[in-house]
């Protein structure tokens, strides 16, 4: 059994051109998740899947021993392409075993660390789960557009410290077996283990201002 970390990074980002190699805290964005996966004890191999020659050349300079580059097909690197499409493309192109674990890691979550990946995998095994996802606890009050409260009774507003809230995907990491991914065409399936990450990891990079915010968070939590 092997554990494969898979980081899809395409070159055609519309909101931020070549977002995945834009410099963040001194390194290209994708470096941070690549390093986290490379340093995780449970990970055997880190695959960077890209359609961009510029991203490929950048990744080759990282000097991280577990990394290899996969040239993803252009049809699975479009604005309308799903992440699952490139995951399945890669699986079909390799000799992965059905019981290998596949860790989908998203470069837009640079606050992910090796210790999170290792702990998440241990939780999956301890929970005897089929798949897992990373989340943060969210204590916001939600409403529908037509004025209906969703996750609390507004007539009996709870104190924040008494409010359990909801678990929200932070998009950092997902784990499933190769067999389940091919069977369900989905990153998640079966019994799902929820791994809670620190609140500050809720921030993902989607817009230019996110770089500024995450740089500050990285400075504050660098030694966590």
Secondary structure, 3 states (H helix, E strand, C coil): CCEEEEEECCCCCCCCCCHHHCEECCEEHHHHHHHHHHHCCCCCEEEEEECCHHHHHHHCCCCCCCEEEEECCHHHCCCCCCHHHHHHHHHHCCCCCCCCEEEEECCCCCCCCHHHHHHHHHHHHHCCCCEEEEEEEECCCCECCCCCECCCCHHHCCCHHHCCCEEEEEEEEEEEEHHHHHHHCCCCCCCEEEEECCHHHHCCCCCHHHHHHHHHHHHHHCCC
